[in-house]
Each structure stands twice: as C-alpha cells, then as structure tokens.
Amino acid sequence: MGRVFEKRKYVMFARFAKMAKQFTKIGRDIAIAVKAGGPDPDSNARLRMCIQNARAVNMPKTNVEAAIKRASDKDMANYEEVIYEGYAPHGVPVLVECTSNNPTRTVANIRMYFDRAEGALGTKGSVAFMFERKALFKISSVGLNHEETEFELIDFGAEEFTWDDEHNELIIQTPFTDFGHMQKALEDKKIEIKESSKTFIPTTTKHLSDAEEADLVAMIDKMEEDDDVVAVYHNAR
C-alpha cells in the first residue's frame, strides 16, 4: 500500500510540476505580448493566442488577468524570446527556444547543459538552417466537412491537415509567416481555436541507436527543467 501511495504521490507531483511549467511559460508569453501590442486582446492577436493557450492547459482566468495586469506595469521585467543553437551528443543539431529577462544567465545555463552532455553551444545560424519554422493550430472539428475545410483554409497558408476524429480536433500546419492570416481566418469563420503555437521542423533526420538516444534525452530533460527553456527541437529519430 505504501509503495502505491508513493507512486501516486510522485505522479501527482510530476503533473503539478508540468502544470507549473506551462503556467510560467504562458505568463511570460503574455508579458511579451502585452509589451508588444498592449493589454487589450481584441486589438492584440498575439495576446489572444496566449489566452487561448491558457485555456488549453486549464490556467485559471484569475491567473491570466493577473499576468496581463503585471505585464502592463512599467516596472515589470522585460522578457525576450531567444533561440540558442548547438550540437547535442553524437552530432545531433539542436535548437533551444527560451524566454528570458536575463540572457546572460540563460546563455550560461544553456552552455552548461551542452558541455555536461559533451555537446557544444554553437553560434547563431550554425544549425537553424536545418529547420523550418512553422505554426500549428489545434481547432475543434465538430461540424466541419473535411474536404470543404481544407479547400477554404489552403488560401490562408494551410500546408498540412491532421484530423483526429476520436477527439474531434484538427491540427493545421502553416508557414510561420502565415500565422496571423490563419488566426484571423479561423476567428472570422467562428471556428474555435483550442491551441496555437510555433514550432521548428527539421528538414532532414538523423538516426540514433538506443544508447545514443538515451544520451540525447538526458540532455533535453535537463534543459527542459530550466524555467527559461520553452522547448527543445532536434532532428533525431
């Protein structure tokens, strides 16, 4: 009984830790959005995206409102988006997406994670050319006709469609430059956006053995524990 309890406690702790990480990320995204476009979501598409993503992870409305209020404070620390590039162990190219109010601290930590894993932090442009920046939208597919929806949304930049009929969802991929066009098109069509995000997709892939993959995962796990790290992208398979 004691072991079962300990396991449940660990699972709950891990779940709450993940939730806290998500809330921290969205709070920083809100800060960046408000600084860039103001606190009114009606006139700030980026802030609307943040609010949509907050709902997707069940972030309380009071937390969202508090984050917007804090971001509107002139004394609020300025967060910025930073992408670090480098090579993980076994020559795997990696992009590390961060939001930080202290880039000096952040780059020192990222370099440490690379070094400890016997990888190397690179310079700007050293691996980014191996990835394409894309935007992803997860929407409700209830009542949508597959063929008609795809035909209509291609005009707004849609490249790929993934229909999940089991969960009544559709994931749309677009070039990142078409993010605003797609967001507006979905809003104009009164289609519920459950979540939206940017991602980096590798143009080539690198095969790893089980042992090599374990080394890569260990490094990524350490990076993702860092509060400044939003996501880590690589081309391993």
Wavefront OBJ file of the C-alpha trace (Angstrom):
o trace
v 0.000 0.000 0.000
v 2.853 2.325 0.892
v 4.536 1.809 -2.489
v 1.269 2.502 -4.319
v 0.811 5.699 -2.333
v 4.368 6.825 -3.060
v 3.871 6.155 -6.778
v 0.622 8.149 -6.835
v 2.299 10.969 -4.953
v 5.127 11.028 -7.493
v 2.687 11.066 -10.419
v 0.735 13.939 -8.853
v 3.939 15.864 -8.181
v 5.098 15.379 -11.776
v 1.715 16.515 -13.089
v 1.684 19.648 -10.946
v 5.304 20.395 -11.863
v 4.378 20.183 -15.546
v 1.367 22.431 -14.972
v 3.510 24.985 -13.136
v 5.971 24.976 -16.041
v 3.130 25.553 -18.515
v 1.710 28.408 -16.423
v 5.149 30.033 -16.177
v 5.621 29.812 -19.950
v 2.201 31.305 -20.683
v 2.785 34.060 -18.123
v 5.974 35.043 -19.918
v 4.270 34.809 -23.308
v 1.593 37.167 -22.004
v 4.258 39.596 -20.783
v 5.911 39.650 -24.221
v 2.549 40.008 -25.983
v 1.358 42.869 -23.773
v 4.647 44.758 -24.088
v 4.465 44.404 -27.877
v 0.772 45.076 -28.521
v -0.962 46.301 -25.377
v -3.286 44.667 -22.806
v -6.469 44.543 -24.921
v -6.895 41.101 -26.536
v -9.430 42.498 -29.026
v -6.676 44.518 -30.693
v -3.745 42.238 -29.840
v -3.803 38.972 -31.816
v -0.726 37.641 -30.040
v -2.362 38.153 -26.650
v -5.484 36.348 -27.880
v -3.257 33.423 -28.786
v -1.810 33.397 -25.255
v -5.278 33.403 -23.719
v -6.350 30.530 -25.984
v -3.303 28.531 -24.897
v -4.027 29.322 -21.240
v -7.482 27.805 -21.614
v -5.972 24.720 -23.266
v -3.951 23.928 -20.122
v -6.747 24.959 -17.706
v -4.909 28.013 -16.432
v -7.387 29.879 -14.181
v -8.867 33.074 -15.593
v -7.704 34.964 -12.497
v -4.103 33.923 -13.234
v -4.399 35.161 -16.820
v -5.862 38.500 -15.727
v -3.138 38.892 -13.095
v -0.433 38.165 -15.694
v -1.880 40.814 -18.036
v -2.012 43.330 -15.184
v 1.596 42.616 -14.182
v 2.755 42.900 -17.777
v 1.105 46.329 -18.026
v 3.238 47.604 -15.137
v 6.079 49.763 -16.452
v 8.394 48.306 -13.792
v 7.733 44.766 -14.973
v 10.877 42.942 -16.093
v 11.117 42.731 -19.872
v 11.148 39.206 -21.229
v 12.504 38.448 -24.665
v 12.473 35.405 -26.900
v 15.895 33.894 -27.583
v 16.868 30.891 -29.702
v 20.125 29.103 -28.930
v 21.733 26.676 -31.361
v 24.161 23.866 -30.845
v 25.029 20.214 -31.173
v 23.930 17.585 -28.694
v 25.991 14.433 -28.149
v 26.512 12.311 -31.282
v 26.310 15.379 -33.524
v 22.565 15.980 -33.223
v 21.631 19.581 -34.180
v 19.503 21.267 -31.528
v 17.510 24.491 -31.208
v 16.679 25.672 -27.686
v 13.802 28.142 -27.503
v 13.843 30.374 -24.401
v 12.118 33.363 -22.853
v 14.351 35.312 -20.523
v 14.668 38.555 -18.614
v 18.375 37.892 -18.151
v 20.029 36.497 -21.328
v 23.442 36.429 -19.624
v 22.119 33.950 -17.069
v 20.224 31.959 -19.664
v 23.089 31.504 -22.135
v 25.400 30.451 -19.300
v 22.938 27.748 -18.263
v 22.365 26.545 -21.830
v 26.122 26.314 -22.411
v 26.449 24.295 -19.193
v 23.806 21.781 -20.317
v 25.566 21.296 -23.651
v 29.003 20.970 -22.041
v 27.900 18.454 -19.415
v 26.370 16.271 -22.131
v 29.571 16.517 -24.228
v 27.758 18.639 -26.781
v 28.573 22.200 -27.827
v 26.749 25.521 -27.905
v 27.013 26.976 -31.405
v 26.805 30.415 -32.940
v 23.717 31.984 -34.494
v 22.915 30.271 -37.772
v 25.057 27.221 -37.098
v 22.124 24.773 -37.144
v 18.997 26.880 -37.750
v 19.257 26.306 -41.497
v 18.417 22.638 -40.844
v 14.956 23.544 -39.541
v 11.847 25.240 -40.915
v 9.738 27.474 -38.684
v 6.075 26.524 -38.741
v 2.843 27.492 -36.996
v 0.384 24.965 -35.620
v -3.299 25.456 -34.831
v -5.434 22.948 -32.961
v -9.127 23.583 -33.572
v -12.431 21.915 -32.839
v -13.513 19.825 -35.817
v -17.130 19.460 -34.698
v -19.418 20.099 -37.679
v -16.565 20.641 -40.128
v -16.529 18.965 -43.526
v -13.042 17.629 -44.227
v -12.848 18.495 -47.904
v -14.558 21.891 -47.671
v -12.495 22.982 -44.670
v -9.173 22.061 -46.277
v -10.131 23.794 -49.516
v -11.087 27.012 -47.689
v -8.037 27.151 -45.412
v -5.399 26.464 -48.066
v -5.904 30.062 -49.220
v -4.740 31.258 -45.786
v -1.499 29.262 -45.744
v -2.544 25.801 -44.576
v 0.039 23.206 -45.677
v -0.919 20.085 -43.751
v -4.070 18.840 -42.020
v -4.224 16.167 -39.320
v -7.778 15.104 -38.490
v -8.309 13.479 -35.093
v -11.901 12.304 -35.265
v -11.612 10.471 -31.948
v -11.080 13.763 -30.098
v -12.977 15.982 -32.565
v -9.868 18.010 -33.340
v -7.989 19.211 -36.389
v -4.334 20.283 -36.376
v -3.368 22.721 -39.125
v 0.230 23.457 -40.095
v 1.204 26.681 -41.853
v 4.423 28.580 -42.582
v 5.159 30.780 -39.566
v 4.769 33.886 -41.725
v 1.106 32.950 -42.270
v 0.328 32.698 -38.554
v -1.668 35.942 -38.473
v -3.569 35.140 -41.663
v -4.677 31.753 -40.353
v -5.592 33.065 -36.916
v -7.769 35.790 -38.423
v -9.372 33.375 -40.910
v -10.355 30.957 -38.146
v -11.694 33.762 -35.966
v -13.692 35.233 -38.871
v -15.187 31.807 -39.567
v -16.125 31.445 -35.862
v -14.035 28.275 -35.594
v -12.874 27.567 -32.058
v -9.081 27.675 -31.698
v -8.135 25.347 -28.867
v -4.416 25.985 -29.034
v -1.828 27.598 -31.288
v 1.943 27.548 -31.255
v 5.110 27.881 -33.266
v 7.465 25.013 -33.865
v 10.626 24.087 -35.732
v 10.543 21.088 -38.055
v 13.834 19.517 -39.226
v 14.427 19.305 -42.971
v 16.498 16.125 -42.517
v 16.632 13.487 -39.793
v 19.439 11.656 -38.036
v 19.118 8.040 -36.870
v 20.378 7.220 -33.367
v 20.987 3.939 -31.600
v 19.142 3.286 -28.332
v 22.196 4.280 -26.291
v 22.726 7.472 -28.298
v 19.049 8.370 -27.955
v 19.318 7.952 -24.183
v 22.198 10.458 -24.109
v 20.132 12.969 -26.110
v 17.030 12.533 -23.954
v 19.084 13.009 -20.776
v 20.386 16.350 -22.042
v 16.951 17.527 -23.179
v 15.392 16.550 -19.833
v 17.934 18.721 -18.017
v 17.290 21.651 -20.346
v 13.524 21.399 -20.004
v 13.812 21.629 -16.215
v 15.162 25.171 -16.663
v 12.465 27.824 -16.189
v 13.856 29.857 -19.106
v 13.540 26.991 -21.588
v 10.297 26.847 -23.553
v 11.062 23.972 -25.948
v 13.946 21.970 -27.386
v 13.944 20.885 -31.044
v 16.185 18.316 -32.720
v 16.290 16.102 -35.797
v 16.909 12.707 -34.198
v 14.659 9.763 -34.978
l 1 2 3 4 5 6 7 8 9 10 11 12 13 14 15 16 17 18 19 20 21 22 23 24 25 26 27 28 29 30 31 32 33 34 35 36 37 38 39 40 41 42 43 44 45 46 47 48 49 50 51 52 53 54 55 56 57 58 59 60 61 62 63 64 65 66 67 68 69 70 71 72 73 74 75 76 77 78 79 80 81 82 83 84 85 86 87 88 89 90 91 92 93 94 95 96 97 98 99 100 101 102 103 104 105 106 107 108 109 110 111 112 113 114 115 116 117 118 119 120 121 122 123 124 125 126 127 128 129 130 131 132 133 134 135 136 137 138 139 140 141 142 143 144 145 146 147 148 149 150 151 152 153 154 155 156 157 158 159 160 161 162 163 164 165 166 167 168 169 170 171 172 173 174 175 176 177 178 179 180 181 182 183 184 185 186 187 188 189 190 191 192 193 194 195 196 197 198 199 200 201 202 203 204 205 206 207 208 209 210 211 212 213 214 215 216 217 218 219 220 221 222 223 224 225 226 227 228 229 230 231 232 233 234 235 236 237
